Amino acid sequence: MKKGHRCGQPLDTQLETAQDFANGRVVMNFKIALTTVILSLLTAFSAFCAEPLPANQAHAPDTAAPDTVAYYVEISIGRNLLTLYEEKGAAEKVLVAEYPVGTAVRGLKTYPLGLGKVTGIYFKPWWYPTPYSRQVFRGRGIELPAAVPPGHPLNYMGPFKIALSHRTSKGAIYRIHGNNNPLRVGRRVTGGCFVMDNADGLALARRIRVGTEVNIVP
């Protein structure tokens, strides 16, 4: 008896081919289903691990902003608040971010006020305490070195410092800087400098430029 055939192919070969095709479809469907499950898990895991952008800033870049972007900083001593604006024109300023800051202790008679500018931006800075600061620490039983290295527990600069052009009758150099004690942020605790949260301050230091105007108000 002749075996049935179609299109020049024996019947048993056709059956094997059909079975192979069916198996191939099963494998393909399994791969599609597995891919879908993996993508769903990855999406869910990404959402779970994602950190939301801080509510007090529109954008916090890890690198410095382009030179074409001009910023303006205002610091309110009474409100313990640093406000960052983007300058869109001669008279237009757009709010970008607000940060709590530690400011001059109440009762301090001499501290910086008015318009100045950023004169330097430094990361992982050394701290060079004044003779008065070293004397105060000595009274607490702590002998401060003339230069305190980055990362040292007694380095009050934290991971960054932004030098300001403001001067007073004391001749002091004032800065916006980080902290070695987060409890100082948002309070009246300094001798005239401005203390920021380290992450907020790093974002600010990477964004602005030397020459950025800084206005300090009561």
Secondary structure, DSSP 8 states (H G I E B T S, - for coil): ----EETTEEHHHHHHHHHHHHHHHHHHHHHHHHHHHHHHHHHHHHHHH-----TTBS---SS---TT-EEEEEEETTTTEEEEEEE-SSS-EEEEEEEEEEEE-TT-S----EEEEEEEEEES--B---HHHHHHHHHTT----SSB-TT-TT-TTTTEEEEE----TT----EEE--S-GGGTTSEEESS-EEE-HHHHHHHHHH--TT-EEEEE-
